């Protein structure tokens, strides 16, 4: 067999429905039917989708625990001429789902890669939120560490889209509300499914709602960009606290930070003193309850 006659394999990345099984494209169905092997997160889940559409295919698992080993096997099959379709349980593979190692190994080996368009919980939630879409960022699954979470939520100048656990949703909204009660937020739950819900409002309103009525199902959180002036004030106060902790007196330190930031010294001083009074009150309350 000459080089030109050698079989040519390829990897096809195929988005699948995020809820409603009818939200699969004709092109994806065709690709799944033609594939020599379908690499999927959960073979039972994907078998249900294929059965719904009358497709028979050889399935192999590819998930976070076996992806590296499975990627090497699949690359070898593609080299030999096989067509491999990659799917996740829902939505577009690689987007907070397995598949990155396989795609990277295919590209490194110079193998053909074809990415098909299709369902995405990220884009569906972004558009449904009613928040600005000109500039946005995807945060994946929100971090559990409080410091990282606060930094991500309060520091985003553009619209933020992220996945959140329904069990942690109320607490996350309360963190947002503590920084800015009026921050615009949309909670997109069970998208495209029977009990789909998109609830829009301020961080304070939604924190109160989900504290009283805990969310269920899969949640995509969309958060409007942080107010630039509030972000500047927050950064200035952090710098002012550092100066005070280092031994500087509050009022002269506030004047110095005001010169550097363009903010008002009196306002900085009032805010930092208010924070100190709150901290003292909390400490006193903790002492009296011991």
N, C-alpha and C positions, 0 to 999 in steps of 0.2 A: 504493500500500500504506500503510495507516494504521500508526502506531507500535505498536499492539497486535498487528498482523498481521506485524510484522517478525520475521524468523527469530531464534531465541534459541540461541546457541551456548554451549558450556561446556567446561571443562577437567576431565578425570577423571584423578586420580593413582592409578595401578594398581600395587600391589606384585606382584612376580613371584617364583617360587621361588628360594631361595638355593642349591639343589643338586638336590634331587629334583623333577623336573618335574611330579609329581602334587600338589605342594603349592601349587596355584593354586586360588583360590576360584571357585565357579560364577559369582559376581557379576563377578569380574574378567574371566572368559572372555566373559561376556555383553557387558561394556563394550567389550572389544577387538573383538568381532564387530560391534558397532553403530557404532564410531567411524568418522568420515570419514577420519581420519588418525591414525596411531600414531607419536608422537615417541619415539625410542629411542636409547640410548647406542651400540649396535652393531646395525645393521640385520640383519646375518647371524645374530647371536645370537638376536635376537627372532624372526626368520623361522623359526628352528628350533622355538621354543616354539609359535608359531602353527600351524606345520605339524603338530606333534604332536597338536594339539587340533582340527585341521580348520578353521582360521580363515584367511580371506583378508582382507588389509587393505593399505592404502597406507602404506608406511613412510617416515619421514624421519629423518635422524640429528639428534640433539641431544646434544652432548658438551661437555666443558670448553673446547674450542677454538672452537666456533661458537655457544655457547649464547645469547649476547646478540643476535647477528644473527638466529638462528633464532627466538628468542622473539618478536621484533618481527613476523616473518612469521606465526607461529602466532596471535598476538593478533589480527592483522588478519583471519585466517580465522575465528576464533571470533566476532569482531564481526559477520562476514558470515553467521553462523549455523552454522558447523561445530562438530562435536563432536570434540575432540582428546583422545586418551588418552596419558598420559605414563607411560613405563616406564623402568627402568634395567636393566642386565644381570642384576641379582639383588637381591632385597629391595625395600625401600621407597624410592622416589625421594627425593632431597634429603638423605638420611641418608648423608653422605660420598659422595654421588653427584650428578650434574647435576640441574637442574630448578628451583633456587631462583629464578633470574632470571625464568623463565617464570611461576612462581606469583606472584611479586611484581608483574610487569607485568599479569597478569590481574586481580589484586586492585586495583591502582591504576586500572585501566580500568573497574572495577565489573562485571567479568564473573563468571559463575557458576563456582564451584570445588567439586568433589566429590572427597573423599578416601576411597578404599576401604581397609578394613583388610586385612591379609595378612601374609605372611612378613617376618621381620626377624631378621637374624643377631644384632643387639644383644640383643633380648629373649630369643631362644632361648638364647644363651650365658649371659645373666644368670640365667635360671631353672635351666639345667643345671649352673651352677657350684656350687650349694649354698651360696652366700654370701648375706648379708643383702640383701633386696630392698626394705626399707622406704624407705631413702634411698640413691640411687645417682646417678652422673653418667656421661655419655658423653664420652670424650676424643677421638673420631674416630681418625684415624691418628696414632700417637704421634710426637712431634717427634724429629728427628734430632739437633738440638743437645743436647749432654750436659747443659748447665745447665738448659734448659727441661724435658728429660726427667726429671731428678732432682727438680725442683720439682713437676712434675705427679704423679709416682709417690709421693713421700714426703709430699706435703702433703695428699693426699686423705683426709679424715676419713670419707668414706662409700665404699661399694663403687664401684670404677672399672671401666668397660667400655671397651675400646679395641681398635682394629685394629693389628696388628703384622706386620711382614714376617717370614717364617720364617727369613730369613738373620740378622736382628738379635735374634731371640727370646732366645737363650741369653745374649747380652750384656745385654739388658734385665733378665732374671731375676737375673743376677749383680749388677746395680746395686741391685735390690730387696733381695737377700740381704745385700749389704754394709751396708745401712741397718738391716734387721731380718730375720735369717735365718728367723724363724718366721712371717713375714707370710703369711697364707693366700692362695693363688693357684689359679686354674683356667685351664688352657690348653685352649681349645675349637678343635679343628682339623677342617676339612672337614665342617662341620655339614650334616646331612641327606644327605650323599653316602655312597658305598659304604664309604669308609675313614674314616668319622667317628670321632673320638677326643676324649674329654673326660678330661683328666688333672688330678687335684686333689692338692694337697699344699702344703708350705711353699715359700717362695721358694728356700731353699737346696736342697731336694730336687729341685725342678723345674729349677733352674739346672744341677745336676749331671747330671740325666737328659738335657736337651737339648744340653748341651755334648758328651756322649758320643754321642748319637743326634740329630743336627740335624733339625728339623721340616721337613715338606714341606706344600705346599698353603696354603690360606687359614686364617689364625689370628685368633681373637678372644681377647684376654687379659682375664681378670676378676681384679681384685685387691681383697682385703678392705681395709676402712678402716684407716688408720694408727692405731696405738695412741696415745691422747691423751697419755699420760705420756711416751712416747718422743719425740713431736713437741715437747712442752714442753721436754724436755731438749735436743733438737737446736737449738731456737731460742735457749735460754739459752746453750748453748755457742758459738753463732755470735756472740751479743752479747759474751760473755766474750772471745772471740778478737779481736773488734774493739777492745775496751778494751786488751788486751795489745799489739796492733799499734800502738795510739796511744801506747804508752809506759807504761801502768799496770803495776804489779807483779801477778803472777798471784794471789797469795793474797788481798790486799785487794780486788782486782777481783772475785774469786769471791764474797767476802762481800757485796759490793754487789749483784751479780746475784741472789744467793740471797735477799736481802731483797725484791727486786722480784718474784721469781717464786715464792717459797715453797719452792724446792728447797733441798737441803742444800749448804752451801758446800763441805764436804769432798769431796762426791761430784763437784761441778763442778770443783773443783781437780784431783782425781785424773784425771778424764776429759780435761781440757785438757792436763795434763802428759803423759798417755799418748799423746795425739795428737802432741805435740811430739817425744816420743822416737821415735815411728814415723817422723815426717818426717825427723828427723836420721839415723835408720838408713837410710832410703831414699836420702838425699843421699850418705851415706858409701859406700853400696854402688855408687851410680852413679859416684862418683869413682874407686873402686878398679877398676872395669871399663873405664874409658876407656883 
